[in-house]
Protein backbone atom coordinates (compact mmCIF):
# COMPACT_ATOMS: atom_id res chain seq x y z
CA UNK A 1 0.00 0.00 0.00
CA UNK A 2 1.32 3.45 -0.95
CA UNK A 3 2.57 5.73 1.79
CA UNK A 4 -0.04 8.40 2.68
CA UNK A 5 0.69 11.69 0.95
CA UNK A 6 0.50 13.54 4.26
CA UNK A 7 3.57 11.69 5.50
CA UNK A 8 5.74 13.79 3.23
CA UNK A 9 5.83 15.97 6.34
CA UNK A 10 6.17 13.78 9.42
CA UNK A 11 8.19 13.06 12.52
CA UNK A 12 11.36 12.65 10.48
CA UNK A 13 10.82 16.10 9.00
CA UNK A 14 10.51 17.55 12.50
CA UNK A 15 13.71 15.84 13.66
CA UNK A 16 15.70 17.03 10.62
CA UNK A 17 14.42 20.57 11.04
CA UNK A 18 15.33 20.67 14.71
CA UNK A 19 18.80 19.25 14.05
CA UNK A 20 19.76 21.64 11.27
CA UNK A 21 18.32 24.75 12.89
CA UNK A 22 20.22 23.87 16.07
CA UNK A 23 23.36 23.39 13.98
CA UNK A 24 23.13 26.85 12.45
CA UNK A 25 21.84 28.64 15.58
CA UNK A 26 23.01 26.96 18.81
CA UNK A 27 20.46 28.94 20.86
CA UNK A 28 17.58 27.25 19.01
CA UNK A 29 15.33 25.40 21.48
CA UNK A 30 15.14 22.16 19.52
CA UNK A 31 13.28 20.27 22.25
CA UNK A 32 10.52 22.87 22.43
CA UNK A 33 10.22 22.99 18.66
CA UNK A 34 9.89 19.22 18.49
CA UNK A 35 7.28 19.12 21.23
CA UNK A 36 5.18 21.82 19.58
CA UNK A 37 5.56 20.37 16.08
CA UNK A 38 4.77 16.77 17.02
CA UNK A 39 1.73 17.57 19.17
CA UNK A 40 -1.35 16.63 17.11
CA UNK A 41 0.70 16.24 13.90
CA UNK A 42 -0.39 12.68 13.18
CA UNK A 43 -4.05 13.59 12.72
CA UNK A 44 -3.42 16.35 10.16
CA UNK A 45 -3.33 16.27 6.36
CA UNK A 46 -0.36 17.57 4.37
CA UNK A 47 -1.20 21.29 4.10
CA UNK A 48 -2.34 21.42 7.71
CA UNK A 49 0.95 19.78 8.73
CA UNK A 50 2.92 22.47 6.92
CA UNK A 51 0.99 25.20 8.72
CA UNK A 52 1.37 23.35 12.04
CA UNK A 53 5.17 23.23 11.70
CA UNK A 54 5.15 26.91 10.77
CA UNK A 55 3.51 27.74 14.10
CA UNK A 56 6.23 25.80 15.90
CA UNK A 57 8.85 27.75 13.97
CA UNK A 58 7.18 31.04 14.92
CA UNK A 59 7.45 30.07 18.57
CA UNK A 60 11.13 29.11 18.45
CA UNK A 61 13.06 31.04 15.77
CA UNK A 62 14.59 34.46 16.59
CA UNK A 63 12.14 37.30 17.04
CA UNK A 64 14.15 39.42 14.58
CA UNK A 65 13.09 38.30 11.11
CA UNK A 66 16.40 39.09 9.40
CA UNK A 67 18.24 36.92 11.92
CA UNK A 68 15.65 34.14 11.52
CA UNK A 69 16.06 34.29 7.74
CA UNK A 70 19.84 33.96 8.14
CA UNK A 71 19.32 30.88 10.31
CA UNK A 72 16.93 29.29 7.81
CA UNK A 73 19.20 29.90 4.82
CA UNK A 74 22.23 28.51 6.65
CA UNK A 75 20.26 25.34 7.44
CA UNK A 76 19.43 24.59 3.79
CA UNK A 77 21.04 21.87 1.73
CA UNK A 78 22.89 22.93 -1.43
CA UNK A 79 20.60 24.02 -4.25
CA UNK A 80 19.44 21.13 -6.43
CA UNK A 81 19.67 20.96 -10.21
CA UNK A 82 16.91 18.48 -11.11
CA UNK A 83 13.24 19.32 -11.64
CA UNK A 84 11.73 16.84 -9.17
CA UNK A 85 12.55 18.67 -5.96
CA UNK A 86 9.58 17.03 -4.26
CA UNK A 87 11.61 13.82 -4.13
CA UNK A 88 14.30 15.50 -2.02
CA UNK A 89 14.50 14.82 1.70
CA UNK A 90 16.52 16.34 4.49
CA UNK A 91 19.95 14.80 5.01
CA UNK A 92 23.35 15.47 6.42
CA UNK A 93 23.89 18.46 4.12
CA UNK A 94 20.85 20.39 5.27
CA UNK A 95 17.14 20.94 4.73
CA UNK A 96 15.42 20.32 1.40
CA UNK A 97 12.18 18.88 0.04
CA UNK A 98 8.80 19.19 1.72
CA UNK A 99 10.18 20.79 4.87
CA UNK A 100 10.56 23.91 2.73
CA UNK A 101 6.78 24.40 2.74
CA UNK A 102 6.55 25.31 6.45
CA UNK A 103 9.77 27.33 6.16
CA UNK A 104 8.24 29.31 3.29
CA UNK A 105 5.04 29.82 5.25
CA UNK A 106 7.12 31.21 8.10
CA UNK A 107 8.76 33.70 5.74
CA UNK A 108 5.36 34.71 4.37
CA UNK A 109 3.96 35.33 7.85
CA UNK A 110 6.94 36.99 9.51
CA UNK A 111 8.64 38.72 6.59
CA UNK A 112 5.95 41.04 5.27
CA UNK A 113 7.49 43.98 7.15
CA UNK A 114 10.91 43.27 5.62
CA UNK A 115 9.89 42.27 2.09
CA UNK A 116 13.29 42.63 0.43
CA UNK A 117 14.94 40.30 2.94
CA UNK A 118 11.96 37.94 2.74
CA UNK A 119 12.11 37.72 -1.06
CA UNK A 120 15.81 36.94 -0.78
CA UNK A 121 14.92 34.03 1.52
CA UNK A 122 12.24 32.80 -0.90
CA UNK A 123 14.82 32.89 -3.70
CA UNK A 124 16.86 30.39 -1.67
CA UNK A 125 13.92 28.25 -0.55
CA UNK A 126 12.44 27.79 -4.01
CA UNK A 127 15.65 26.05 -5.12
CA UNK A 128 15.04 23.33 -2.49
CA UNK A 129 11.33 22.71 -3.23
CA UNK A 130 9.20 25.73 -4.14
CA UNK A 131 8.14 29.09 -2.75
CA UNK A 132 5.09 29.35 -4.99
CA UNK A 133 2.65 29.55 -2.05
CA UNK A 134 4.82 31.76 0.15
CA UNK A 135 5.36 34.52 -2.39
CA UNK A 136 1.67 35.26 -2.88
CA UNK A 137 1.19 37.47 0.22
CA UNK A 138 4.05 39.64 -1.08
CA UNK A 139 2.32 40.04 -4.45
CA UNK A 140 -0.76 41.25 -2.58
CA UNK A 141 0.97 43.46 -0.02
CA UNK A 142 4.01 44.74 -1.93
CA UNK A 143 3.04 44.39 -5.60
CA UNK A 144 5.51 46.88 -7.11
CA UNK A 145 8.53 45.51 -5.27
CA UNK A 146 7.52 41.92 -5.90
CA UNK A 147 6.85 42.33 -9.62
CA UNK A 148 10.12 44.23 -10.05
CA UNK A 149 11.86 41.31 -8.34
CA UNK A 150 10.04 38.75 -10.48
CA UNK A 151 11.10 40.63 -13.61
CA UNK A 152 14.76 40.32 -12.56
CA UNK A 153 14.28 36.65 -11.73
CA UNK A 154 13.20 35.94 -15.32
CA UNK A 155 16.93 35.90 -16.11
CA UNK A 156 18.03 33.94 -13.05
CA UNK A 157 20.35 31.00 -13.83
CA UNK A 158 18.17 28.67 -11.73
CA UNK A 159 15.17 27.16 -13.53
CA UNK A 160 13.48 26.85 -10.15
CA UNK A 161 13.66 30.60 -9.62
CA UNK A 162 12.42 31.31 -13.14
CA UNK A 163 9.55 28.87 -12.59
CA UNK A 164 8.65 30.71 -9.37
CA UNK A 165 8.08 33.86 -11.44
CA UNK A 166 5.24 32.15 -13.31
CA UNK A 167 3.97 29.66 -10.73
CA UNK A 168 3.94 32.02 -7.76
CA UNK A 169 1.92 34.62 -9.67
CA UNK A 170 -0.70 32.23 -11.10
CA UNK A 171 -4.15 33.69 -10.36
CA UNK A 172 -5.64 30.32 -9.30
CA UNK A 173 -2.71 28.30 -7.95
CA UNK A 174 -3.76 24.93 -6.43
CA UNK A 175 -3.27 24.90 -2.64
CA UNK A 176 -2.49 28.62 -2.73
CA UNK A 177 -4.61 31.62 -1.91
CA UNK A 178 -6.40 33.03 -4.94
CA UNK A 179 -4.88 36.30 -6.16
CA UNK A 180 -8.12 38.14 -6.74
CA UNK A 181 -6.52 41.23 -8.25
CA UNK A 182 -4.86 39.06 -10.91
CA UNK A 183 -8.03 37.08 -11.47
CA UNK A 184 -9.72 40.39 -12.27
CA UNK A 185 -6.81 41.80 -14.30
CA UNK A 186 -3.87 39.56 -15.21
CA UNK A 187 -2.03 42.34 -17.05
CA UNK A 188 0.88 42.57 -14.53
CA UNK A 189 1.95 38.99 -15.25
CA UNK A 190 1.75 39.09 -19.04
CA UNK A 191 5.21 40.65 -19.63
CA UNK A 192 6.70 37.94 -17.41
CA UNK A 193 4.96 35.16 -19.34
CA UNK A 194 6.15 36.59 -22.67
CA UNK A 195 9.74 36.40 -21.45
CA UNK A 196 9.37 32.87 -20.11
CA UNK A 197 7.26 31.09 -22.73
CA UNK A 198 10.39 30.14 -24.71
CA UNK A 199 12.47 29.30 -21.64
CA UNK A 200 14.94 26.44 -22.25
CA UNK A 201 13.54 24.50 -19.29
CA UNK A 202 10.39 22.36 -19.87
CA UNK A 203 9.76 22.78 -16.13
CA UNK A 204 9.40 26.54 -16.59
CA UNK A 205 7.37 26.25 -19.78
CA UNK A 206 4.84 23.92 -18.12
CA UNK A 207 4.28 26.56 -15.46
CA UNK A 208 3.72 29.24 -18.11
CA UNK A 209 1.18 26.97 -19.82
CA UNK A 210 -0.68 26.41 -16.55
CA UNK A 211 -0.61 30.14 -15.80
CA UNK A 212 -2.09 30.97 -19.20
CA UNK A 213 -4.72 28.28 -18.67
CA UNK A 214 -5.63 29.95 -15.36
CA UNK A 215 -6.07 33.25 -17.19
CA UNK A 216 -8.20 31.60 -19.88
CA UNK A 217 -10.77 30.53 -17.28
CA UNK A 218 -11.61 34.18 -16.57
CA UNK A 219 -10.44 35.95 -19.74
CA UNK A 220 -10.89 33.63 -22.73
CA UNK A 221 -10.47 36.48 -25.19
CA UNK A 222 -7.06 37.26 -23.74
CA UNK A 223 -5.92 33.68 -24.34
CA UNK A 224 -7.36 33.86 -27.85
CA UNK A 225 -5.39 37.04 -28.53
CA UNK A 226 -2.27 35.38 -27.11
CA UNK A 227 -2.71 32.51 -29.57
CA UNK A 228 -3.17 34.89 -32.48
CA UNK A 229 0.02 36.70 -31.50
CA UNK A 230 2.28 33.81 -30.51
CA UNK A 231 1.06 30.71 -32.37
CA UNK A 232 1.97 31.64 -35.98
CA UNK A 233 5.49 30.43 -36.71
CA UNK A 234 5.87 28.99 -33.20
CA UNK A 235 8.55 26.40 -32.46
CA UNK A 236 7.41 22.87 -31.53
CA UNK A 237 8.15 23.67 -27.89
CA UNK A 238 6.05 26.83 -27.94
CA UNK A 239 3.22 25.06 -29.78
CA UNK A 240 3.16 22.38 -27.07
CA UNK A 241 3.03 25.10 -24.40
CA UNK A 242 0.21 26.96 -26.13
CA UNK A 243 -1.75 23.76 -26.69
CA UNK A 244 -1.56 22.97 -22.98
CA UNK A 245 -2.56 26.54 -22.18
CA UNK A 246 -5.62 26.13 -24.41
CA UNK A 247 -6.87 22.92 -22.81
CA UNK A 248 -9.71 24.37 -20.74
CA UNK A 249 -11.17 26.35 -23.64
CA UNK A 250 -10.74 23.39 -25.99
CA UNK A 251 -12.67 21.20 -23.54
CA UNK A 252 -15.37 23.84 -23.38
CA UNK A 253 -15.56 23.85 -27.17
CA UNK A 254 -14.60 27.51 -27.52
CA UNK A 255 -15.11 27.98 -31.29
CA UNK A 256 -12.45 30.63 -31.90
CA UNK A 257 -9.79 28.79 -29.92
CA UNK A 258 -10.59 25.60 -31.81
CA UNK A 259 -10.31 27.57 -35.05
CA UNK A 260 -6.91 28.88 -33.96
CA UNK A 261 -5.79 25.26 -33.79
CA UNK A 262 -7.41 24.35 -37.10
CA UNK A 263 -10.16 22.37 -35.38
CA UNK A 264 -13.07 24.75 -35.45
CA UNK A 265 -14.88 23.60 -38.58
CA UNK A 266 -18.10 21.66 -38.28
CA UNK A 267 -17.87 17.95 -39.00
CA UNK A 268 -18.74 17.21 -42.59
CA UNK A 269 -20.43 13.92 -41.97
CA UNK A 270 -22.27 12.21 -39.14
CA UNK A 271 -21.55 11.19 -35.56
CA UNK A 272 -23.44 8.75 -33.36
CA UNK A 273 -23.05 7.82 -29.71
CA UNK A 274 -24.01 4.55 -28.03
CA UNK A 275 -23.89 3.78 -24.29
CA UNK A 276 -23.83 0.41 -22.59
CA UNK A 277 -25.23 -0.71 -20.31
CA UNK A 278 -28.24 1.55 -19.98
CA UNK A 279 -28.66 0.91 -16.26
CA UNK A 280 -25.76 1.19 -13.83
CA UNK A 281 -24.98 1.68 -10.17
CA UNK A 282 -22.20 3.69 -8.57
CA UNK A 283 -18.96 1.79 -9.05
CA UNK A 284 -19.86 0.45 -12.49
CA UNK A 285 -18.16 1.36 -15.77
CA UNK A 286 -19.98 2.93 -18.70
CA UNK A 287 -18.92 1.97 -22.23
CA UNK A 288 -19.06 4.75 -24.83
CA UNK A 289 -18.93 3.90 -28.54
CA UNK A 290 -18.64 6.69 -31.10
CA UNK A 291 -19.17 6.20 -34.82
CA UNK A 292 -17.82 8.89 -37.16
CA UNK A 293 -18.57 8.97 -40.88
CA UNK A 294 -16.88 11.52 -43.13
CA UNK A 295 -18.63 12.93 -46.18
CA UNK A 296 -15.71 15.17 -47.09
CA UNK A 297 -13.20 14.77 -49.89
CA UNK A 298 -10.37 15.93 -47.59
CA UNK A 299 -9.11 14.94 -44.14
CA UNK A 300 -10.74 16.73 -41.19
CA UNK A 301 -8.88 17.56 -37.93
CA UNK A 302 -11.25 16.79 -35.05
CA UNK A 303 -11.41 17.19 -31.29
CA UNK A 304 -13.98 14.71 -29.97
CA UNK A 305 -14.97 15.13 -26.32
CA UNK A 306 -18.00 14.16 -24.28
CA UNK A 307 -19.92 15.69 -21.38
CA UNK A 308 -21.71 13.81 -18.62
CA UNK A 309 -24.65 15.75 -17.20
CA UNK A 310 -24.51 14.71 -13.56
CA UNK A 311 -27.75 14.71 -11.60
CA UNK A 312 -27.62 16.87 -8.48
CA UNK A 313 -29.42 16.36 -5.19
CA UNK A 314 -32.33 18.57 -6.21
CA UNK A 315 -32.79 16.88 -9.59
CA UNK A 316 -31.07 19.49 -11.74
CA UNK A 317 -28.11 18.48 -13.89
CA UNK A 318 -24.68 20.00 -14.47
CA UNK A 319 -22.36 18.98 -17.32
CA UNK A 320 -18.72 18.03 -16.88
CA UNK A 321 -16.63 17.73 -20.03
CA UNK A 322 -14.18 14.83 -20.33
CA UNK A 323 -11.35 14.60 -22.85
CA UNK A 324 -11.98 12.11 -25.59
CA UNK A 325 -9.92 11.97 -28.79
CA UNK A 326 -7.88 14.29 -31.01
CA UNK A 327 -7.65 12.85 -34.50
CA UNK A 328 -7.67 13.38 -38.22
CA UNK A 329 -10.62 11.77 -39.97
CA UNK A 330 -9.69 10.76 -43.48
CA UNK A 331 -11.65 11.55 -46.61
CA UNK A 332 -14.89 9.51 -46.59
CA UNK A 333 -13.47 7.50 -43.67
CA UNK A 334 -15.63 5.68 -41.17
CA UNK A 335 -14.08 5.30 -37.75
CA UNK A 336 -15.20 3.76 -34.47
CA UNK A 337 -13.95 5.13 -31.15
CA UNK A 338 -14.43 3.51 -27.75
CA UNK A 339 -13.95 4.74 -24.21
CA UNK A 340 -14.66 3.30 -20.77
CA UNK A 341 -15.95 5.86 -18.25
CA UNK A 342 -15.74 4.99 -14.58
CA UNK A 343 -18.62 5.81 -12.24
CA UNK A 344 -16.56 4.94 -9.19
CA UNK A 345 -17.16 7.25 -6.23
CA UNK A 346 -14.53 9.94 -5.80
CA UNK A 347 -14.06 12.61 -3.14
CA UNK A 348 -14.59 15.45 -5.63
CA UNK A 349 -17.95 14.24 -6.94
CA UNK A 350 -21.06 12.85 -5.30
CA UNK A 351 -23.34 10.77 -7.49
CA UNK A 352 -27.13 10.94 -7.25
CA UNK A 353 -29.61 8.51 -8.80
CA UNK A 354 -31.51 9.43 -11.91
CA UNK A 355 -31.39 9.75 -15.67
CA UNK A 356 -28.02 11.07 -16.85
CA UNK A 357 -27.38 12.55 -20.27
CA UNK A 358 -24.11 12.17 -22.16
CA UNK A 359 -23.51 14.45 -25.13
CA UNK A 360 -20.86 14.09 -27.82
CA UNK A 361 -18.94 17.21 -28.82
CA UNK A 362 -17.04 17.35 -32.11
CA UNK A 363 -14.98 20.50 -32.62
CA UNK A 364 -17.04 22.13 -29.90
CA UNK A 365 -20.45 21.28 -31.36
CA UNK A 366 -22.88 18.85 -29.73
CA UNK A 367 -23.70 16.30 -32.42
CA UNK A 368 -25.19 13.37 -30.50
CA UNK A 369 -26.84 12.53 -27.18
CA UNK A 370 -27.55 9.36 -25.24
CA UNK A 371 -28.81 8.51 -21.77
CA UNK A 372 -28.24 6.06 -18.94
CA UNK A 373 -29.92 5.52 -15.57
CA UNK A 374 -27.83 5.52 -12.42
CA UNK A 375 -28.89 3.84 -9.21
CA UNK A 376 -27.20 3.66 -5.83
C-alpha positions, 0 to 999 in steps of 0.5 A: 500500500502506498505511503499516505501523501500527508507523511511527506511531512512527518516526525522525520521532518521535524527531527531534521528541522530541529537538528539543522536549525540547532546546527546553524543557531546553537540557541535554538530550542530544539526540544521545544520545537519538536514538542510543539511540532509533534503535538497533534501532527499525526491527525493532520493532512499535508497542508495542515501539517505544513501550517502546524510546523510553521507555528512551531517555527514562529514560537522558536526562531529568533524574534528578529526576522532578518536573523531568523532568515539567516538561520533558515538559509544557513540550514538549507542543503545545497541548491538542487539541479533536477526538476523533481525537488519534491523527491528531495529529503533532508539529510546530512547536508541540510534541509530540502524537500517538503520541509521547505513548505513550512519554512516558506510559510514562516517567511510569508507570515513573519517577513511582510514587514521586511519584504526585500529580505523575505524575497531573498529568503524565498529565492533560496527556498524555491531552489530546495522545493518551491516558494510558490505559495509563500510569495503570494502574500508579497504580491498582494501586499508589496506588488511593485517591489515583488513584480520588479523582483520577479522581472529580474528573476526571469533571467536567473540562472536557476530554472526553479527561480524562473519557474517561481516567477510564473507559478507564484503569480498564477491567479488560481494556484492549487493549494495557494490563496487566490490572487483576486486582483490578478483574477480580475486583471492579469495584465501585470503577469503578461510581460513575465509570461512573454519572457518565459514562454520560450524558456529552455527548461520544460519545467518553466514552460509547463508553469507558463502553460498552466498560468495561461490556462488559469487566465483563460478561465476568466479571460478567454479572449485574452488567451485567444489574442495570445494565440493569435500573436504567438502561435503563428510560426511557433517552435514545436516547444512553444506550440506544445506550451500553447496547446496545454494553455488552451486545454480548458477552452478546448474542452469547453468547445470555444469555437475561436480557440478551436479555429486557432488550432485548425479544429473549429470547422463543423464535421462534414459527416455524421456522428453517433453515440451509443452507451452500454449498459443503460442501467448502472450503479455507482462503481460500475463502468460505462462503455461509450462507442462513437461512430464517425462517418466523413462525407468530405473529400479531404481529411478533417482535424477533429477534437472529440470530447463528451460531457456527462450531465450529472444529476444533483441532489435537487434533480437538476443536472450539471455537465462536466466535459471529459477529454476524448480523442484528437484525431484526423478523420480521413476523406470519406473514412468511417471510424469507431472510437471507444472509451470506458468511463468509470462511475466509481465514487470519488471525493470530488464528486457525489453521485445521485440517482436518476437519468443522466445525459451524455452528449458528444462534442465534435470541434465544440459542437454537440452532435449526438446525445444518449442517456443512462440511468444511475442507481445507488 
